[in-house]
Each structure stands twice: as C-alpha cells, then as structure tokens.
C-alpha cells in the first residue's frame, strides 16, 4: 500500500509518495491522550543509540504505550538511527521491534503528516496476498534461519 522497505525505489513513484509524502509516527489514542499529542505534533524519539524528529499520526493501529515508525529512510526520521546492532538470532535481521525510546514534544501544533488520500482514512486497496506458502513448499526453499545456523556452525 505504501513504500517498500526503505523506499529506495518506491519514493520515485508519485502515486505512492502522494499518499505518504513524509515520515510519520503512529501513536495510540491512549498514549496521545496521556501525553497531549495530536495529529501533526512534532516529537523527538531518543534511544540509547540516537534520535529522530517526526510528526505524529494518532491511530488505533497501535495500542497502549507502543508507537510505530515505518522503516522508510527519510533523513532525520530513519529508524536505523534508533536501533542497535543487535539482530534476530534466526534471521540475522535488525531487532526493530524491540527498540525502547523516550518521546519528547518539540512542537504541539503541526500539519498531519498523512494526507486524506492515505488508506488509513478508508478505502484500502490491499494486494490479494504474497502467497508465501507456495514459496515455502518449493523443494529448493531453505528457511533463512537455517542458513544462518549453518554459517555459524562452520565459523564457530
């Protein structure tokens, strides 16, 4: 529905970029109420590894004290600036979902980072599916974690 991975190719698509013209932070209604956040509030997220500045989008897509920052690389708001070098033991991919951050309000008022044409306001156009089960059923398919385990055994 939006940018793929970090958007290296999809940022070039005007159709997709018009739906997500800037990076946004999804914030739960509960956390927004507790902290006085609104759509467009500019915040700084700080982790032990770095910080980013990003505008809030209040949504029930996240709950409680969790926030969601898409993995789009747009300068000052790239999630890689917040993450450590720790990786998932099976896939050797960055541990994005484990990042703790402190949230500070920089500017209470601001424009909503998501335009009304974004699917979060209704009328989503999801793809039918990626049919990953077909890939997993192939005889040549090897689960990524298995490759990492084999490499570790060979080098360890």
Rosetta silent file (secondary structure, phi, psi, omega in degrees, C-alpha in Angstrom):
SEQUENCE: XXXXXXXXXXXXXXXXXXXXXXXXXXXXXXXXXXXXXXXXXXXXXXXXXXXXXXXXXXXXXXXXXXXXXXXXXXXXXXXXXXXXXXXXXXXXXXXXXXXXXXXXXXXXXXXXXXXXXXXXXXXXXXXXXXXXXXXXXXXXXXXXXXXXXXXXXXXX
SCORE:     score description
SCORE:     0.000 S_00000001
   1 L     0.000  -25.484 -177.431    0.000    0.000    0.000 S_00000001
   2 L  -134.459 -140.823 -175.680    2.926    2.341    0.596 S_00000001
   3 L   -78.629  141.415  176.715    6.680    2.307    0.312 S_00000001
   4 L   -85.910  131.873  175.593    8.580   -0.935    0.074 S_00000001
   5 L    51.951 -115.434 -179.999   11.343   -1.483    2.607 S_00000001
   6 L   -96.403    3.158  176.885   13.220    1.833    2.825 S_00000001
   7 L    81.137   11.897 -176.325   11.571    3.284   -0.257 S_00000001
   8 L   -53.737  -35.937  177.450   14.774    3.385   -2.346 S_00000001
   9 L  -101.036  -38.857 -172.469   12.719    2.659   -5.471 S_00000001
  10 H   -73.555  -18.555  175.439    9.166    3.455   -4.391 S_00000001
  11 H   -64.225  -17.859  179.965    9.964    7.060   -3.384 S_00000001
  12 H   -81.424   -9.033 -179.860   10.254    7.666   -7.128 S_00000001
  13 L   -89.939  114.604 -178.725    6.556    6.806   -7.590 S_00000001
  14 H   -63.290  -35.048 -179.889    4.413    9.956   -7.412 S_00000001
  15 H   -62.183  -43.424  179.636    1.294    7.863   -6.755 S_00000001
  16 H   -75.437  -45.097 -178.665    2.762    6.254   -3.639 S_00000001
  17 H   -62.674  -28.633  177.993    4.621    9.342   -2.434 S_00000001
  18 H   -67.759  -25.134  179.545    1.428   11.403   -2.636 S_00000001
  19 H   -85.865  -23.467  177.134   -0.127    9.060   -0.062 S_00000001
  20 L  -139.294   73.554 -175.077    2.869    9.233    2.290 S_00000001
  21 L   -71.951  -18.066  178.049    4.699   12.463    1.494 S_00000001
  22 L  -146.219  163.610  178.795    6.630   12.471    4.766 S_00000001
  23 L   -69.082  150.210 -178.890    7.622   10.112    7.533 S_00000001
  24 E  -142.334  158.042  176.896    5.113    9.732   10.360 S_00000001
  25 E  -115.204  119.006  176.312    4.926    8.138   13.775 S_00000001
  26 E   -79.411  127.264 -177.260    1.811    6.132   14.554 S_00000001
  27 E  -125.571  137.073 -179.939    0.724    6.832   18.141 S_00000001
  28 L   -69.512  152.678  175.733   -2.113    5.122   20.009 S_00000001
  29 H   -57.924  -35.675 -179.477   -5.118    7.193   21.142 S_00000001
  30 H   -64.471  -48.298 -179.612   -4.311    6.228   24.749 S_00000001
  31 H   -67.403  -38.179  178.955   -0.738    7.500   24.593 S_00000001
  32 H   -60.910  -43.835  179.596   -1.825   10.600   22.659 S_00000001
  33 H   -64.955  -45.514 -179.270   -4.341   11.491   25.374 S_00000001
  34 H   -60.823  -40.162 -174.206   -1.831   10.834   28.166 S_00000001
  35 H  -100.373   -2.737  179.984    0.909   12.954   26.538 S_00000001
  36 L    72.984   35.651 -179.059   -1.261   15.629   24.861 S_00000001
  37 L   -93.789  148.513  177.085   -0.315   14.593   21.328 S_00000001
  38 L  -133.298  167.625  170.869   -2.309   15.413   18.193 S_00000001
  39 L   -55.795  126.683  178.532   -2.002   14.684   14.505 S_00000001
  40 L    96.330  -11.529  176.347    0.968   16.781   13.423 S_00000001
  41 L   -60.183  128.830  178.667    2.642   17.135   16.833 S_00000001
  42 E   -88.667  125.900 -179.194    6.402   17.102   16.236 S_00000001
  43 E  -126.074  160.504  170.795    8.252   14.793   18.634 S_00000001
  44 E  -111.610  128.511  171.750   11.794   13.604   19.212 S_00000001
  45 E  -102.323  129.413 -179.485   12.298    9.905   19.817 S_00000001
  46 E  -125.403  128.541  174.146   15.518    9.098   21.645 S_00000001
  47 E  -116.471  176.301  176.148   17.007    5.647   22.160 S_00000001
  48 L   -63.000  -10.471 -173.239   20.395    4.731   23.626 S_00000001
  49 L  -109.471  -14.084 -178.127   21.716    4.783   20.033 S_00000001
  50 E   167.447 -169.960  178.555   20.376    8.023   18.563 S_00000001
  51 E  -147.355  159.227  177.262   17.331   10.199   17.983 S_00000001
  52 E  -137.557  155.506  173.018   14.867   11.204   15.269 S_00000001
  53 E  -112.988  132.281 -175.835   12.353   14.011   14.795 S_00000001
  54 E  -156.412  151.104  177.850    8.988   13.012   13.361 S_00000001
  55 E   -87.762  147.258 -178.615    5.344   14.142   13.250 S_00000001
  56 E   -86.201  147.987  168.685    2.638   12.129   14.975 S_00000001
  57 E  -129.990  116.011 -176.790   -0.355   10.452   13.420 S_00000001
  58 E   -81.869  128.357 -174.996   -2.873    9.298   16.036 S_00000001
  59 L  -155.845  150.862  176.078   -4.345    5.892   15.185 S_00000001
  60 L   -85.825    9.345  175.101   -5.842    2.806   16.761 S_00000001
  61 L   -70.325  -19.286  173.155   -3.447    0.706   14.658 S_00000001
  62 L  -120.947  157.662 -174.416   -1.147    0.764   17.714 S_00000001
  63 L  -126.002  155.241  172.766   -2.188    0.234   21.333 S_00000001
  64 L    58.245 -130.211 -176.891   -1.157    1.425   24.767 S_00000001
  65 L   -97.636   16.586  178.013    2.334    2.890   25.049 S_00000001
  66 L   -89.183  149.458  172.834    3.575    1.488   21.754 S_00000001
  67 E  -128.220  161.701  178.882    4.419    3.630   18.740 S_00000001
  68 E  -132.122  121.556  176.497    5.173    2.592   15.168 S_00000001
  69 E  -113.418  114.598 -179.462    7.736    4.275   12.955 S_00000001
  70 L   -57.846  157.311 -176.957    7.767    2.892    9.392 S_00000001
  71 L   -87.067   43.095  177.439   11.068    1.655    8.065 S_00000001
  72 L   -94.116  139.204 -177.028   11.303    4.421    5.481 S_00000001
  73 L   -98.229   95.603  179.235   14.636    6.195    5.171 S_00000001
  74 L  -127.398   68.994  173.332   13.929    9.904    5.011 S_00000001
  75 H    60.759 -110.493 -172.807   16.896   11.628    6.586 S_00000001
  76 H   -66.182  -11.836 -176.115   16.138   12.834   10.115 S_00000001
  77 H  -118.833   23.141  179.317   13.481   10.183   10.765 S_00000001
  78 L   -73.252  127.263 -177.396   15.184    6.953    9.634 S_00000001
  79 H   -61.250  -26.331  178.501   14.519    4.206   12.166 S_00000001
  80 H   -59.016  -22.117  178.181   18.102    2.948   11.727 S_00000001
  81 H   -71.422  -15.825 -178.076   19.179    5.987   13.750 S_00000001
  82 L  -102.771  -14.432 -170.353   17.374    4.478   16.781 S_00000001
  83 L   -96.934  159.355  179.423   18.378    0.843   16.561 S_00000001
  84 L   -91.063 -170.955  175.525   21.316   -1.099   17.901 S_00000001
  85 L   -93.426    3.924  177.209   23.457   -3.663   16.135 S_00000001
  86 L   -65.269  146.117 -178.847   21.528   -6.484   17.821 S_00000001
  87 E  -135.626  157.771  175.303   19.883   -8.896   15.403 S_00000001
  88 L   -61.674  134.267 -174.820   17.314  -11.673   15.470 S_00000001
  89 L   -66.426  -27.140 -177.538   19.102  -14.952   16.211 S_00000001
  90 L   -92.194  -36.692 -174.823   17.339  -16.889   13.429 S_00000001
  91 L  -107.422  -10.806 -178.635   17.193  -14.416   10.550 S_00000001
  92 L    58.745   33.522  176.029   20.103  -12.111   11.416 S_00000001
  93 L  -104.305  154.007 -177.765   17.862   -9.099   10.731 S_00000001
  94 E   -56.667  146.534 -177.805   17.848   -5.957   12.902 S_00000001
  95 L   -86.912   63.386 -176.642   15.755   -6.090   16.077 S_00000001
  96 H   -61.303  -37.617 -172.529   13.488   -3.158   15.126 S_00000001
  97 H   -77.728   -1.202 -178.877   10.520   -4.250   17.218 S_00000001
  98 H  -106.728    8.160 -172.888   12.499   -4.219   20.462 S_00000001
  99 L   -79.434  121.392  174.842   13.611   -0.601   20.432 S_00000001
 100 L   -90.580  138.961  179.515   12.783    1.415   23.557 S_00000001
 101 L  -137.747  154.550  170.386   12.508    5.166   23.073 S_00000001
 102 E   -99.387  137.086 -178.054   11.858    8.306   25.069 S_00000001
 103 E  -111.637  121.867  177.688    9.290   10.618   23.473 S_00000001
 104 E  -119.934  138.767  176.617    9.641   14.395   23.834 S_00000001
 105 E   -82.222  126.616  177.379    7.282   17.001   22.387 S_00000001
 106 E  -100.777  -36.964  178.742    9.108   19.565   20.247 S_00000001
 107 E  -150.885  120.192 -175.976    6.079   21.380   18.798 S_00000001
 108 L   -69.190  -35.161 -176.761    2.472   20.737   19.822 S_00000001
 109 L  -103.496  141.491  176.731    0.897   22.126   16.653 S_00000001
 110 L  -177.332  170.134  179.469    1.622   20.966   13.136 S_00000001
 111 L   -81.335  145.942  178.219    0.108   19.610    9.969 S_00000001
 112 L   -61.477  129.600 -177.986   -0.924   15.979    9.809 S_00000001
 113 L   -72.106  -12.572 -179.658    1.854   14.026    8.057 S_00000001
 114 L  -112.879  121.203  178.538   -0.692   11.828    6.255 S_00000001
 115 L   -70.525  162.413 -177.153   -2.965   13.345    3.599 S_00000001
 116 L   -63.054  -16.850  179.103   -6.643   12.340    3.422 S_00000001
 117 L   -81.123   -3.303  178.459   -5.940   10.122    0.382 S_00000001
 118 L   -69.179  143.451 -176.242   -3.942    7.719    2.580 S_00000001
 119 H   -62.260  -17.511  179.780   -5.614    4.314    3.023 S_00000001
 120 H   -65.533  -15.985  177.814   -5.694    4.758    6.804 S_00000001
 121 H   -93.655    5.380  179.639   -8.714    7.019    6.311 S_00000001
 122 L   122.862  167.142  178.507  -10.655    4.302    4.493 S_00000001
 123 L    58.841   50.180  176.902  -10.828    2.552    1.113 S_00000001
 124 L   -67.788  151.929  178.899   -7.678    0.458    1.425 S_00000001
 125 L  -123.523   65.128 -176.071   -6.551   -1.357   -1.720 S_00000001
 126 L   -70.055  154.493  174.320   -4.575   -4.287   -0.298 S_00000001
 127 L   -73.708  158.706 -176.469   -2.932   -6.845   -2.514 S_00000001
 128 L   -64.386  -32.561  179.291   -4.553  -10.271   -2.530 S_00000001
 129 L   154.041  165.959 -179.866   -1.535  -11.788   -0.839 S_00000001
 130 L   -97.695   -3.061  177.921    2.051  -12.756   -1.374 S_00000001
 131 L    50.343   44.084 -176.627    1.286  -16.487   -1.494 S_00000001
 132 H   -63.584  -25.829  178.734    4.316  -17.180    0.658 S_00000001
 133 H   -61.028  -33.194  177.726    3.084  -20.732    1.306 S_00000001
 134 H   -65.210  -39.738  178.255    3.816  -21.529   -2.351 S_00000001
 135 H   -65.475  -45.250 -178.472    7.394  -20.355   -1.895 S_00000001
 136 H   -62.807  -27.368 -177.670    7.792  -22.367    1.309 S_00000001
 137 H   -80.842  -11.865 -179.050    6.526  -25.503   -0.476 S_00000001
 138 L   -65.293  145.144  179.815    9.229  -25.366   -3.159 S_00000001
 139 L   -65.613  -29.032 -177.770   11.859  -28.109   -2.999 S_00000001
 140 L   -88.748    0.941 -176.365   14.676  -25.544   -3.295 S_00000001
 141 L   -77.940  132.473  175.048   13.388  -23.337   -0.437 S_00000001
 142 L  -123.650  126.952  178.607   15.616  -23.049    2.650 S_00000001
 143 L   -60.327  130.723 -176.214   14.372  -21.174    5.708 S_00000001
 144 H   -52.691  -38.095  179.593   16.668  -18.115    6.207 S_00000001
 145 H   -63.039  -31.193  178.728   17.386  -19.001    9.833 S_00000001
 146 H   -66.815  -37.009  178.402   18.702  -22.387    8.780 S_00000001
 147 H   -65.747  -39.999  179.406   21.308  -20.725    6.543 S_00000001
 148 H   -64.581  -43.701  179.824   22.460  -18.515    9.426 S_00000001
 149 H   -61.453  -40.974  179.623   22.742  -21.538   11.743 S_00000001
 150 H   -63.511  -43.631  179.620   24.836  -23.429    9.149 S_00000001
 151 H   -62.064  -42.316 -179.274   27.195  -20.461    8.720 S_00000001
 152 H   -64.094  -39.402  178.403   27.638  -20.127   12.485 S_00000001
 153 H   -64.642  -40.390 -178.765   28.458  -23.835   12.821 S_00000001
 154 H   -67.445  -35.421 -175.895   31.032  -23.576   10.021 S_00000001
 155 H   -99.439   -9.116 -171.199   32.706  -20.487   11.524 S_00000001
 156 L  -105.479    0.000    0.000   32.118  -21.123   15.181 S_00000001
